[in-house]
Amino acid sequence: LNRIKASGLKLRFCTNETQATREKFVKKLQGMGFDISVAEVTAPAPAACRILKERSLRPHLLVHNDLVPEFAEIDKANPNCVVIGDAAENFTYANLNEAFRVLIGMEKPVLISLGRGRYYKETDGLKLDVGAYMKALEYACDVQAEVVGKPAKAFFESALAEMGVPAQQAIMIGDDIVNDVGGAQRCGLRALQVRTGKYR
């Protein structure tokens, strides 16, 4: 990363991290020695907030407690949509059922998902990701979720726009063959899979 930055190449950290605010995420990486700022991070929550404001949507949030501050400026009274992220321990039956009831009570349910990953890796092993829970709500409510994070085309286009770089001049590097590599390739980017992290 230091060599990329020193070379003058533009760089964005595209993450589906939805268990923490960008500030907390960046602080964690800085603690590991990475030279990174919040302005260099493209993440699902801010993108979702833009959509919510543009469409006057008031979300019922099924997200990790540490992500809630990202939605501080969003009206959440009398919800007319559900936003789901990697809620980790908040993925209880009661919380999923509450989100289900909000959606099933709408004439045209709106489900926004901050990613659709199947699983991710932490130090203690693999863990179910938001995609599994998103699919449960899709099935129960007969609704198609709008995915905001990787591999959604709009997510990669947003990162490219932030850098001012056309897709054919960019490369995506990641450990996820579907969300990183596949998502990027569908947007016209080249992609490189690293054999670390969740790589199998």
Order of alpha helices (4+ residues) and beta strands (2+ residues): alpha-beta-alpha-beta-alpha-beta-beta-alpha-beta-beta-beta-alpha-beta-alpha-beta-alpha-beta
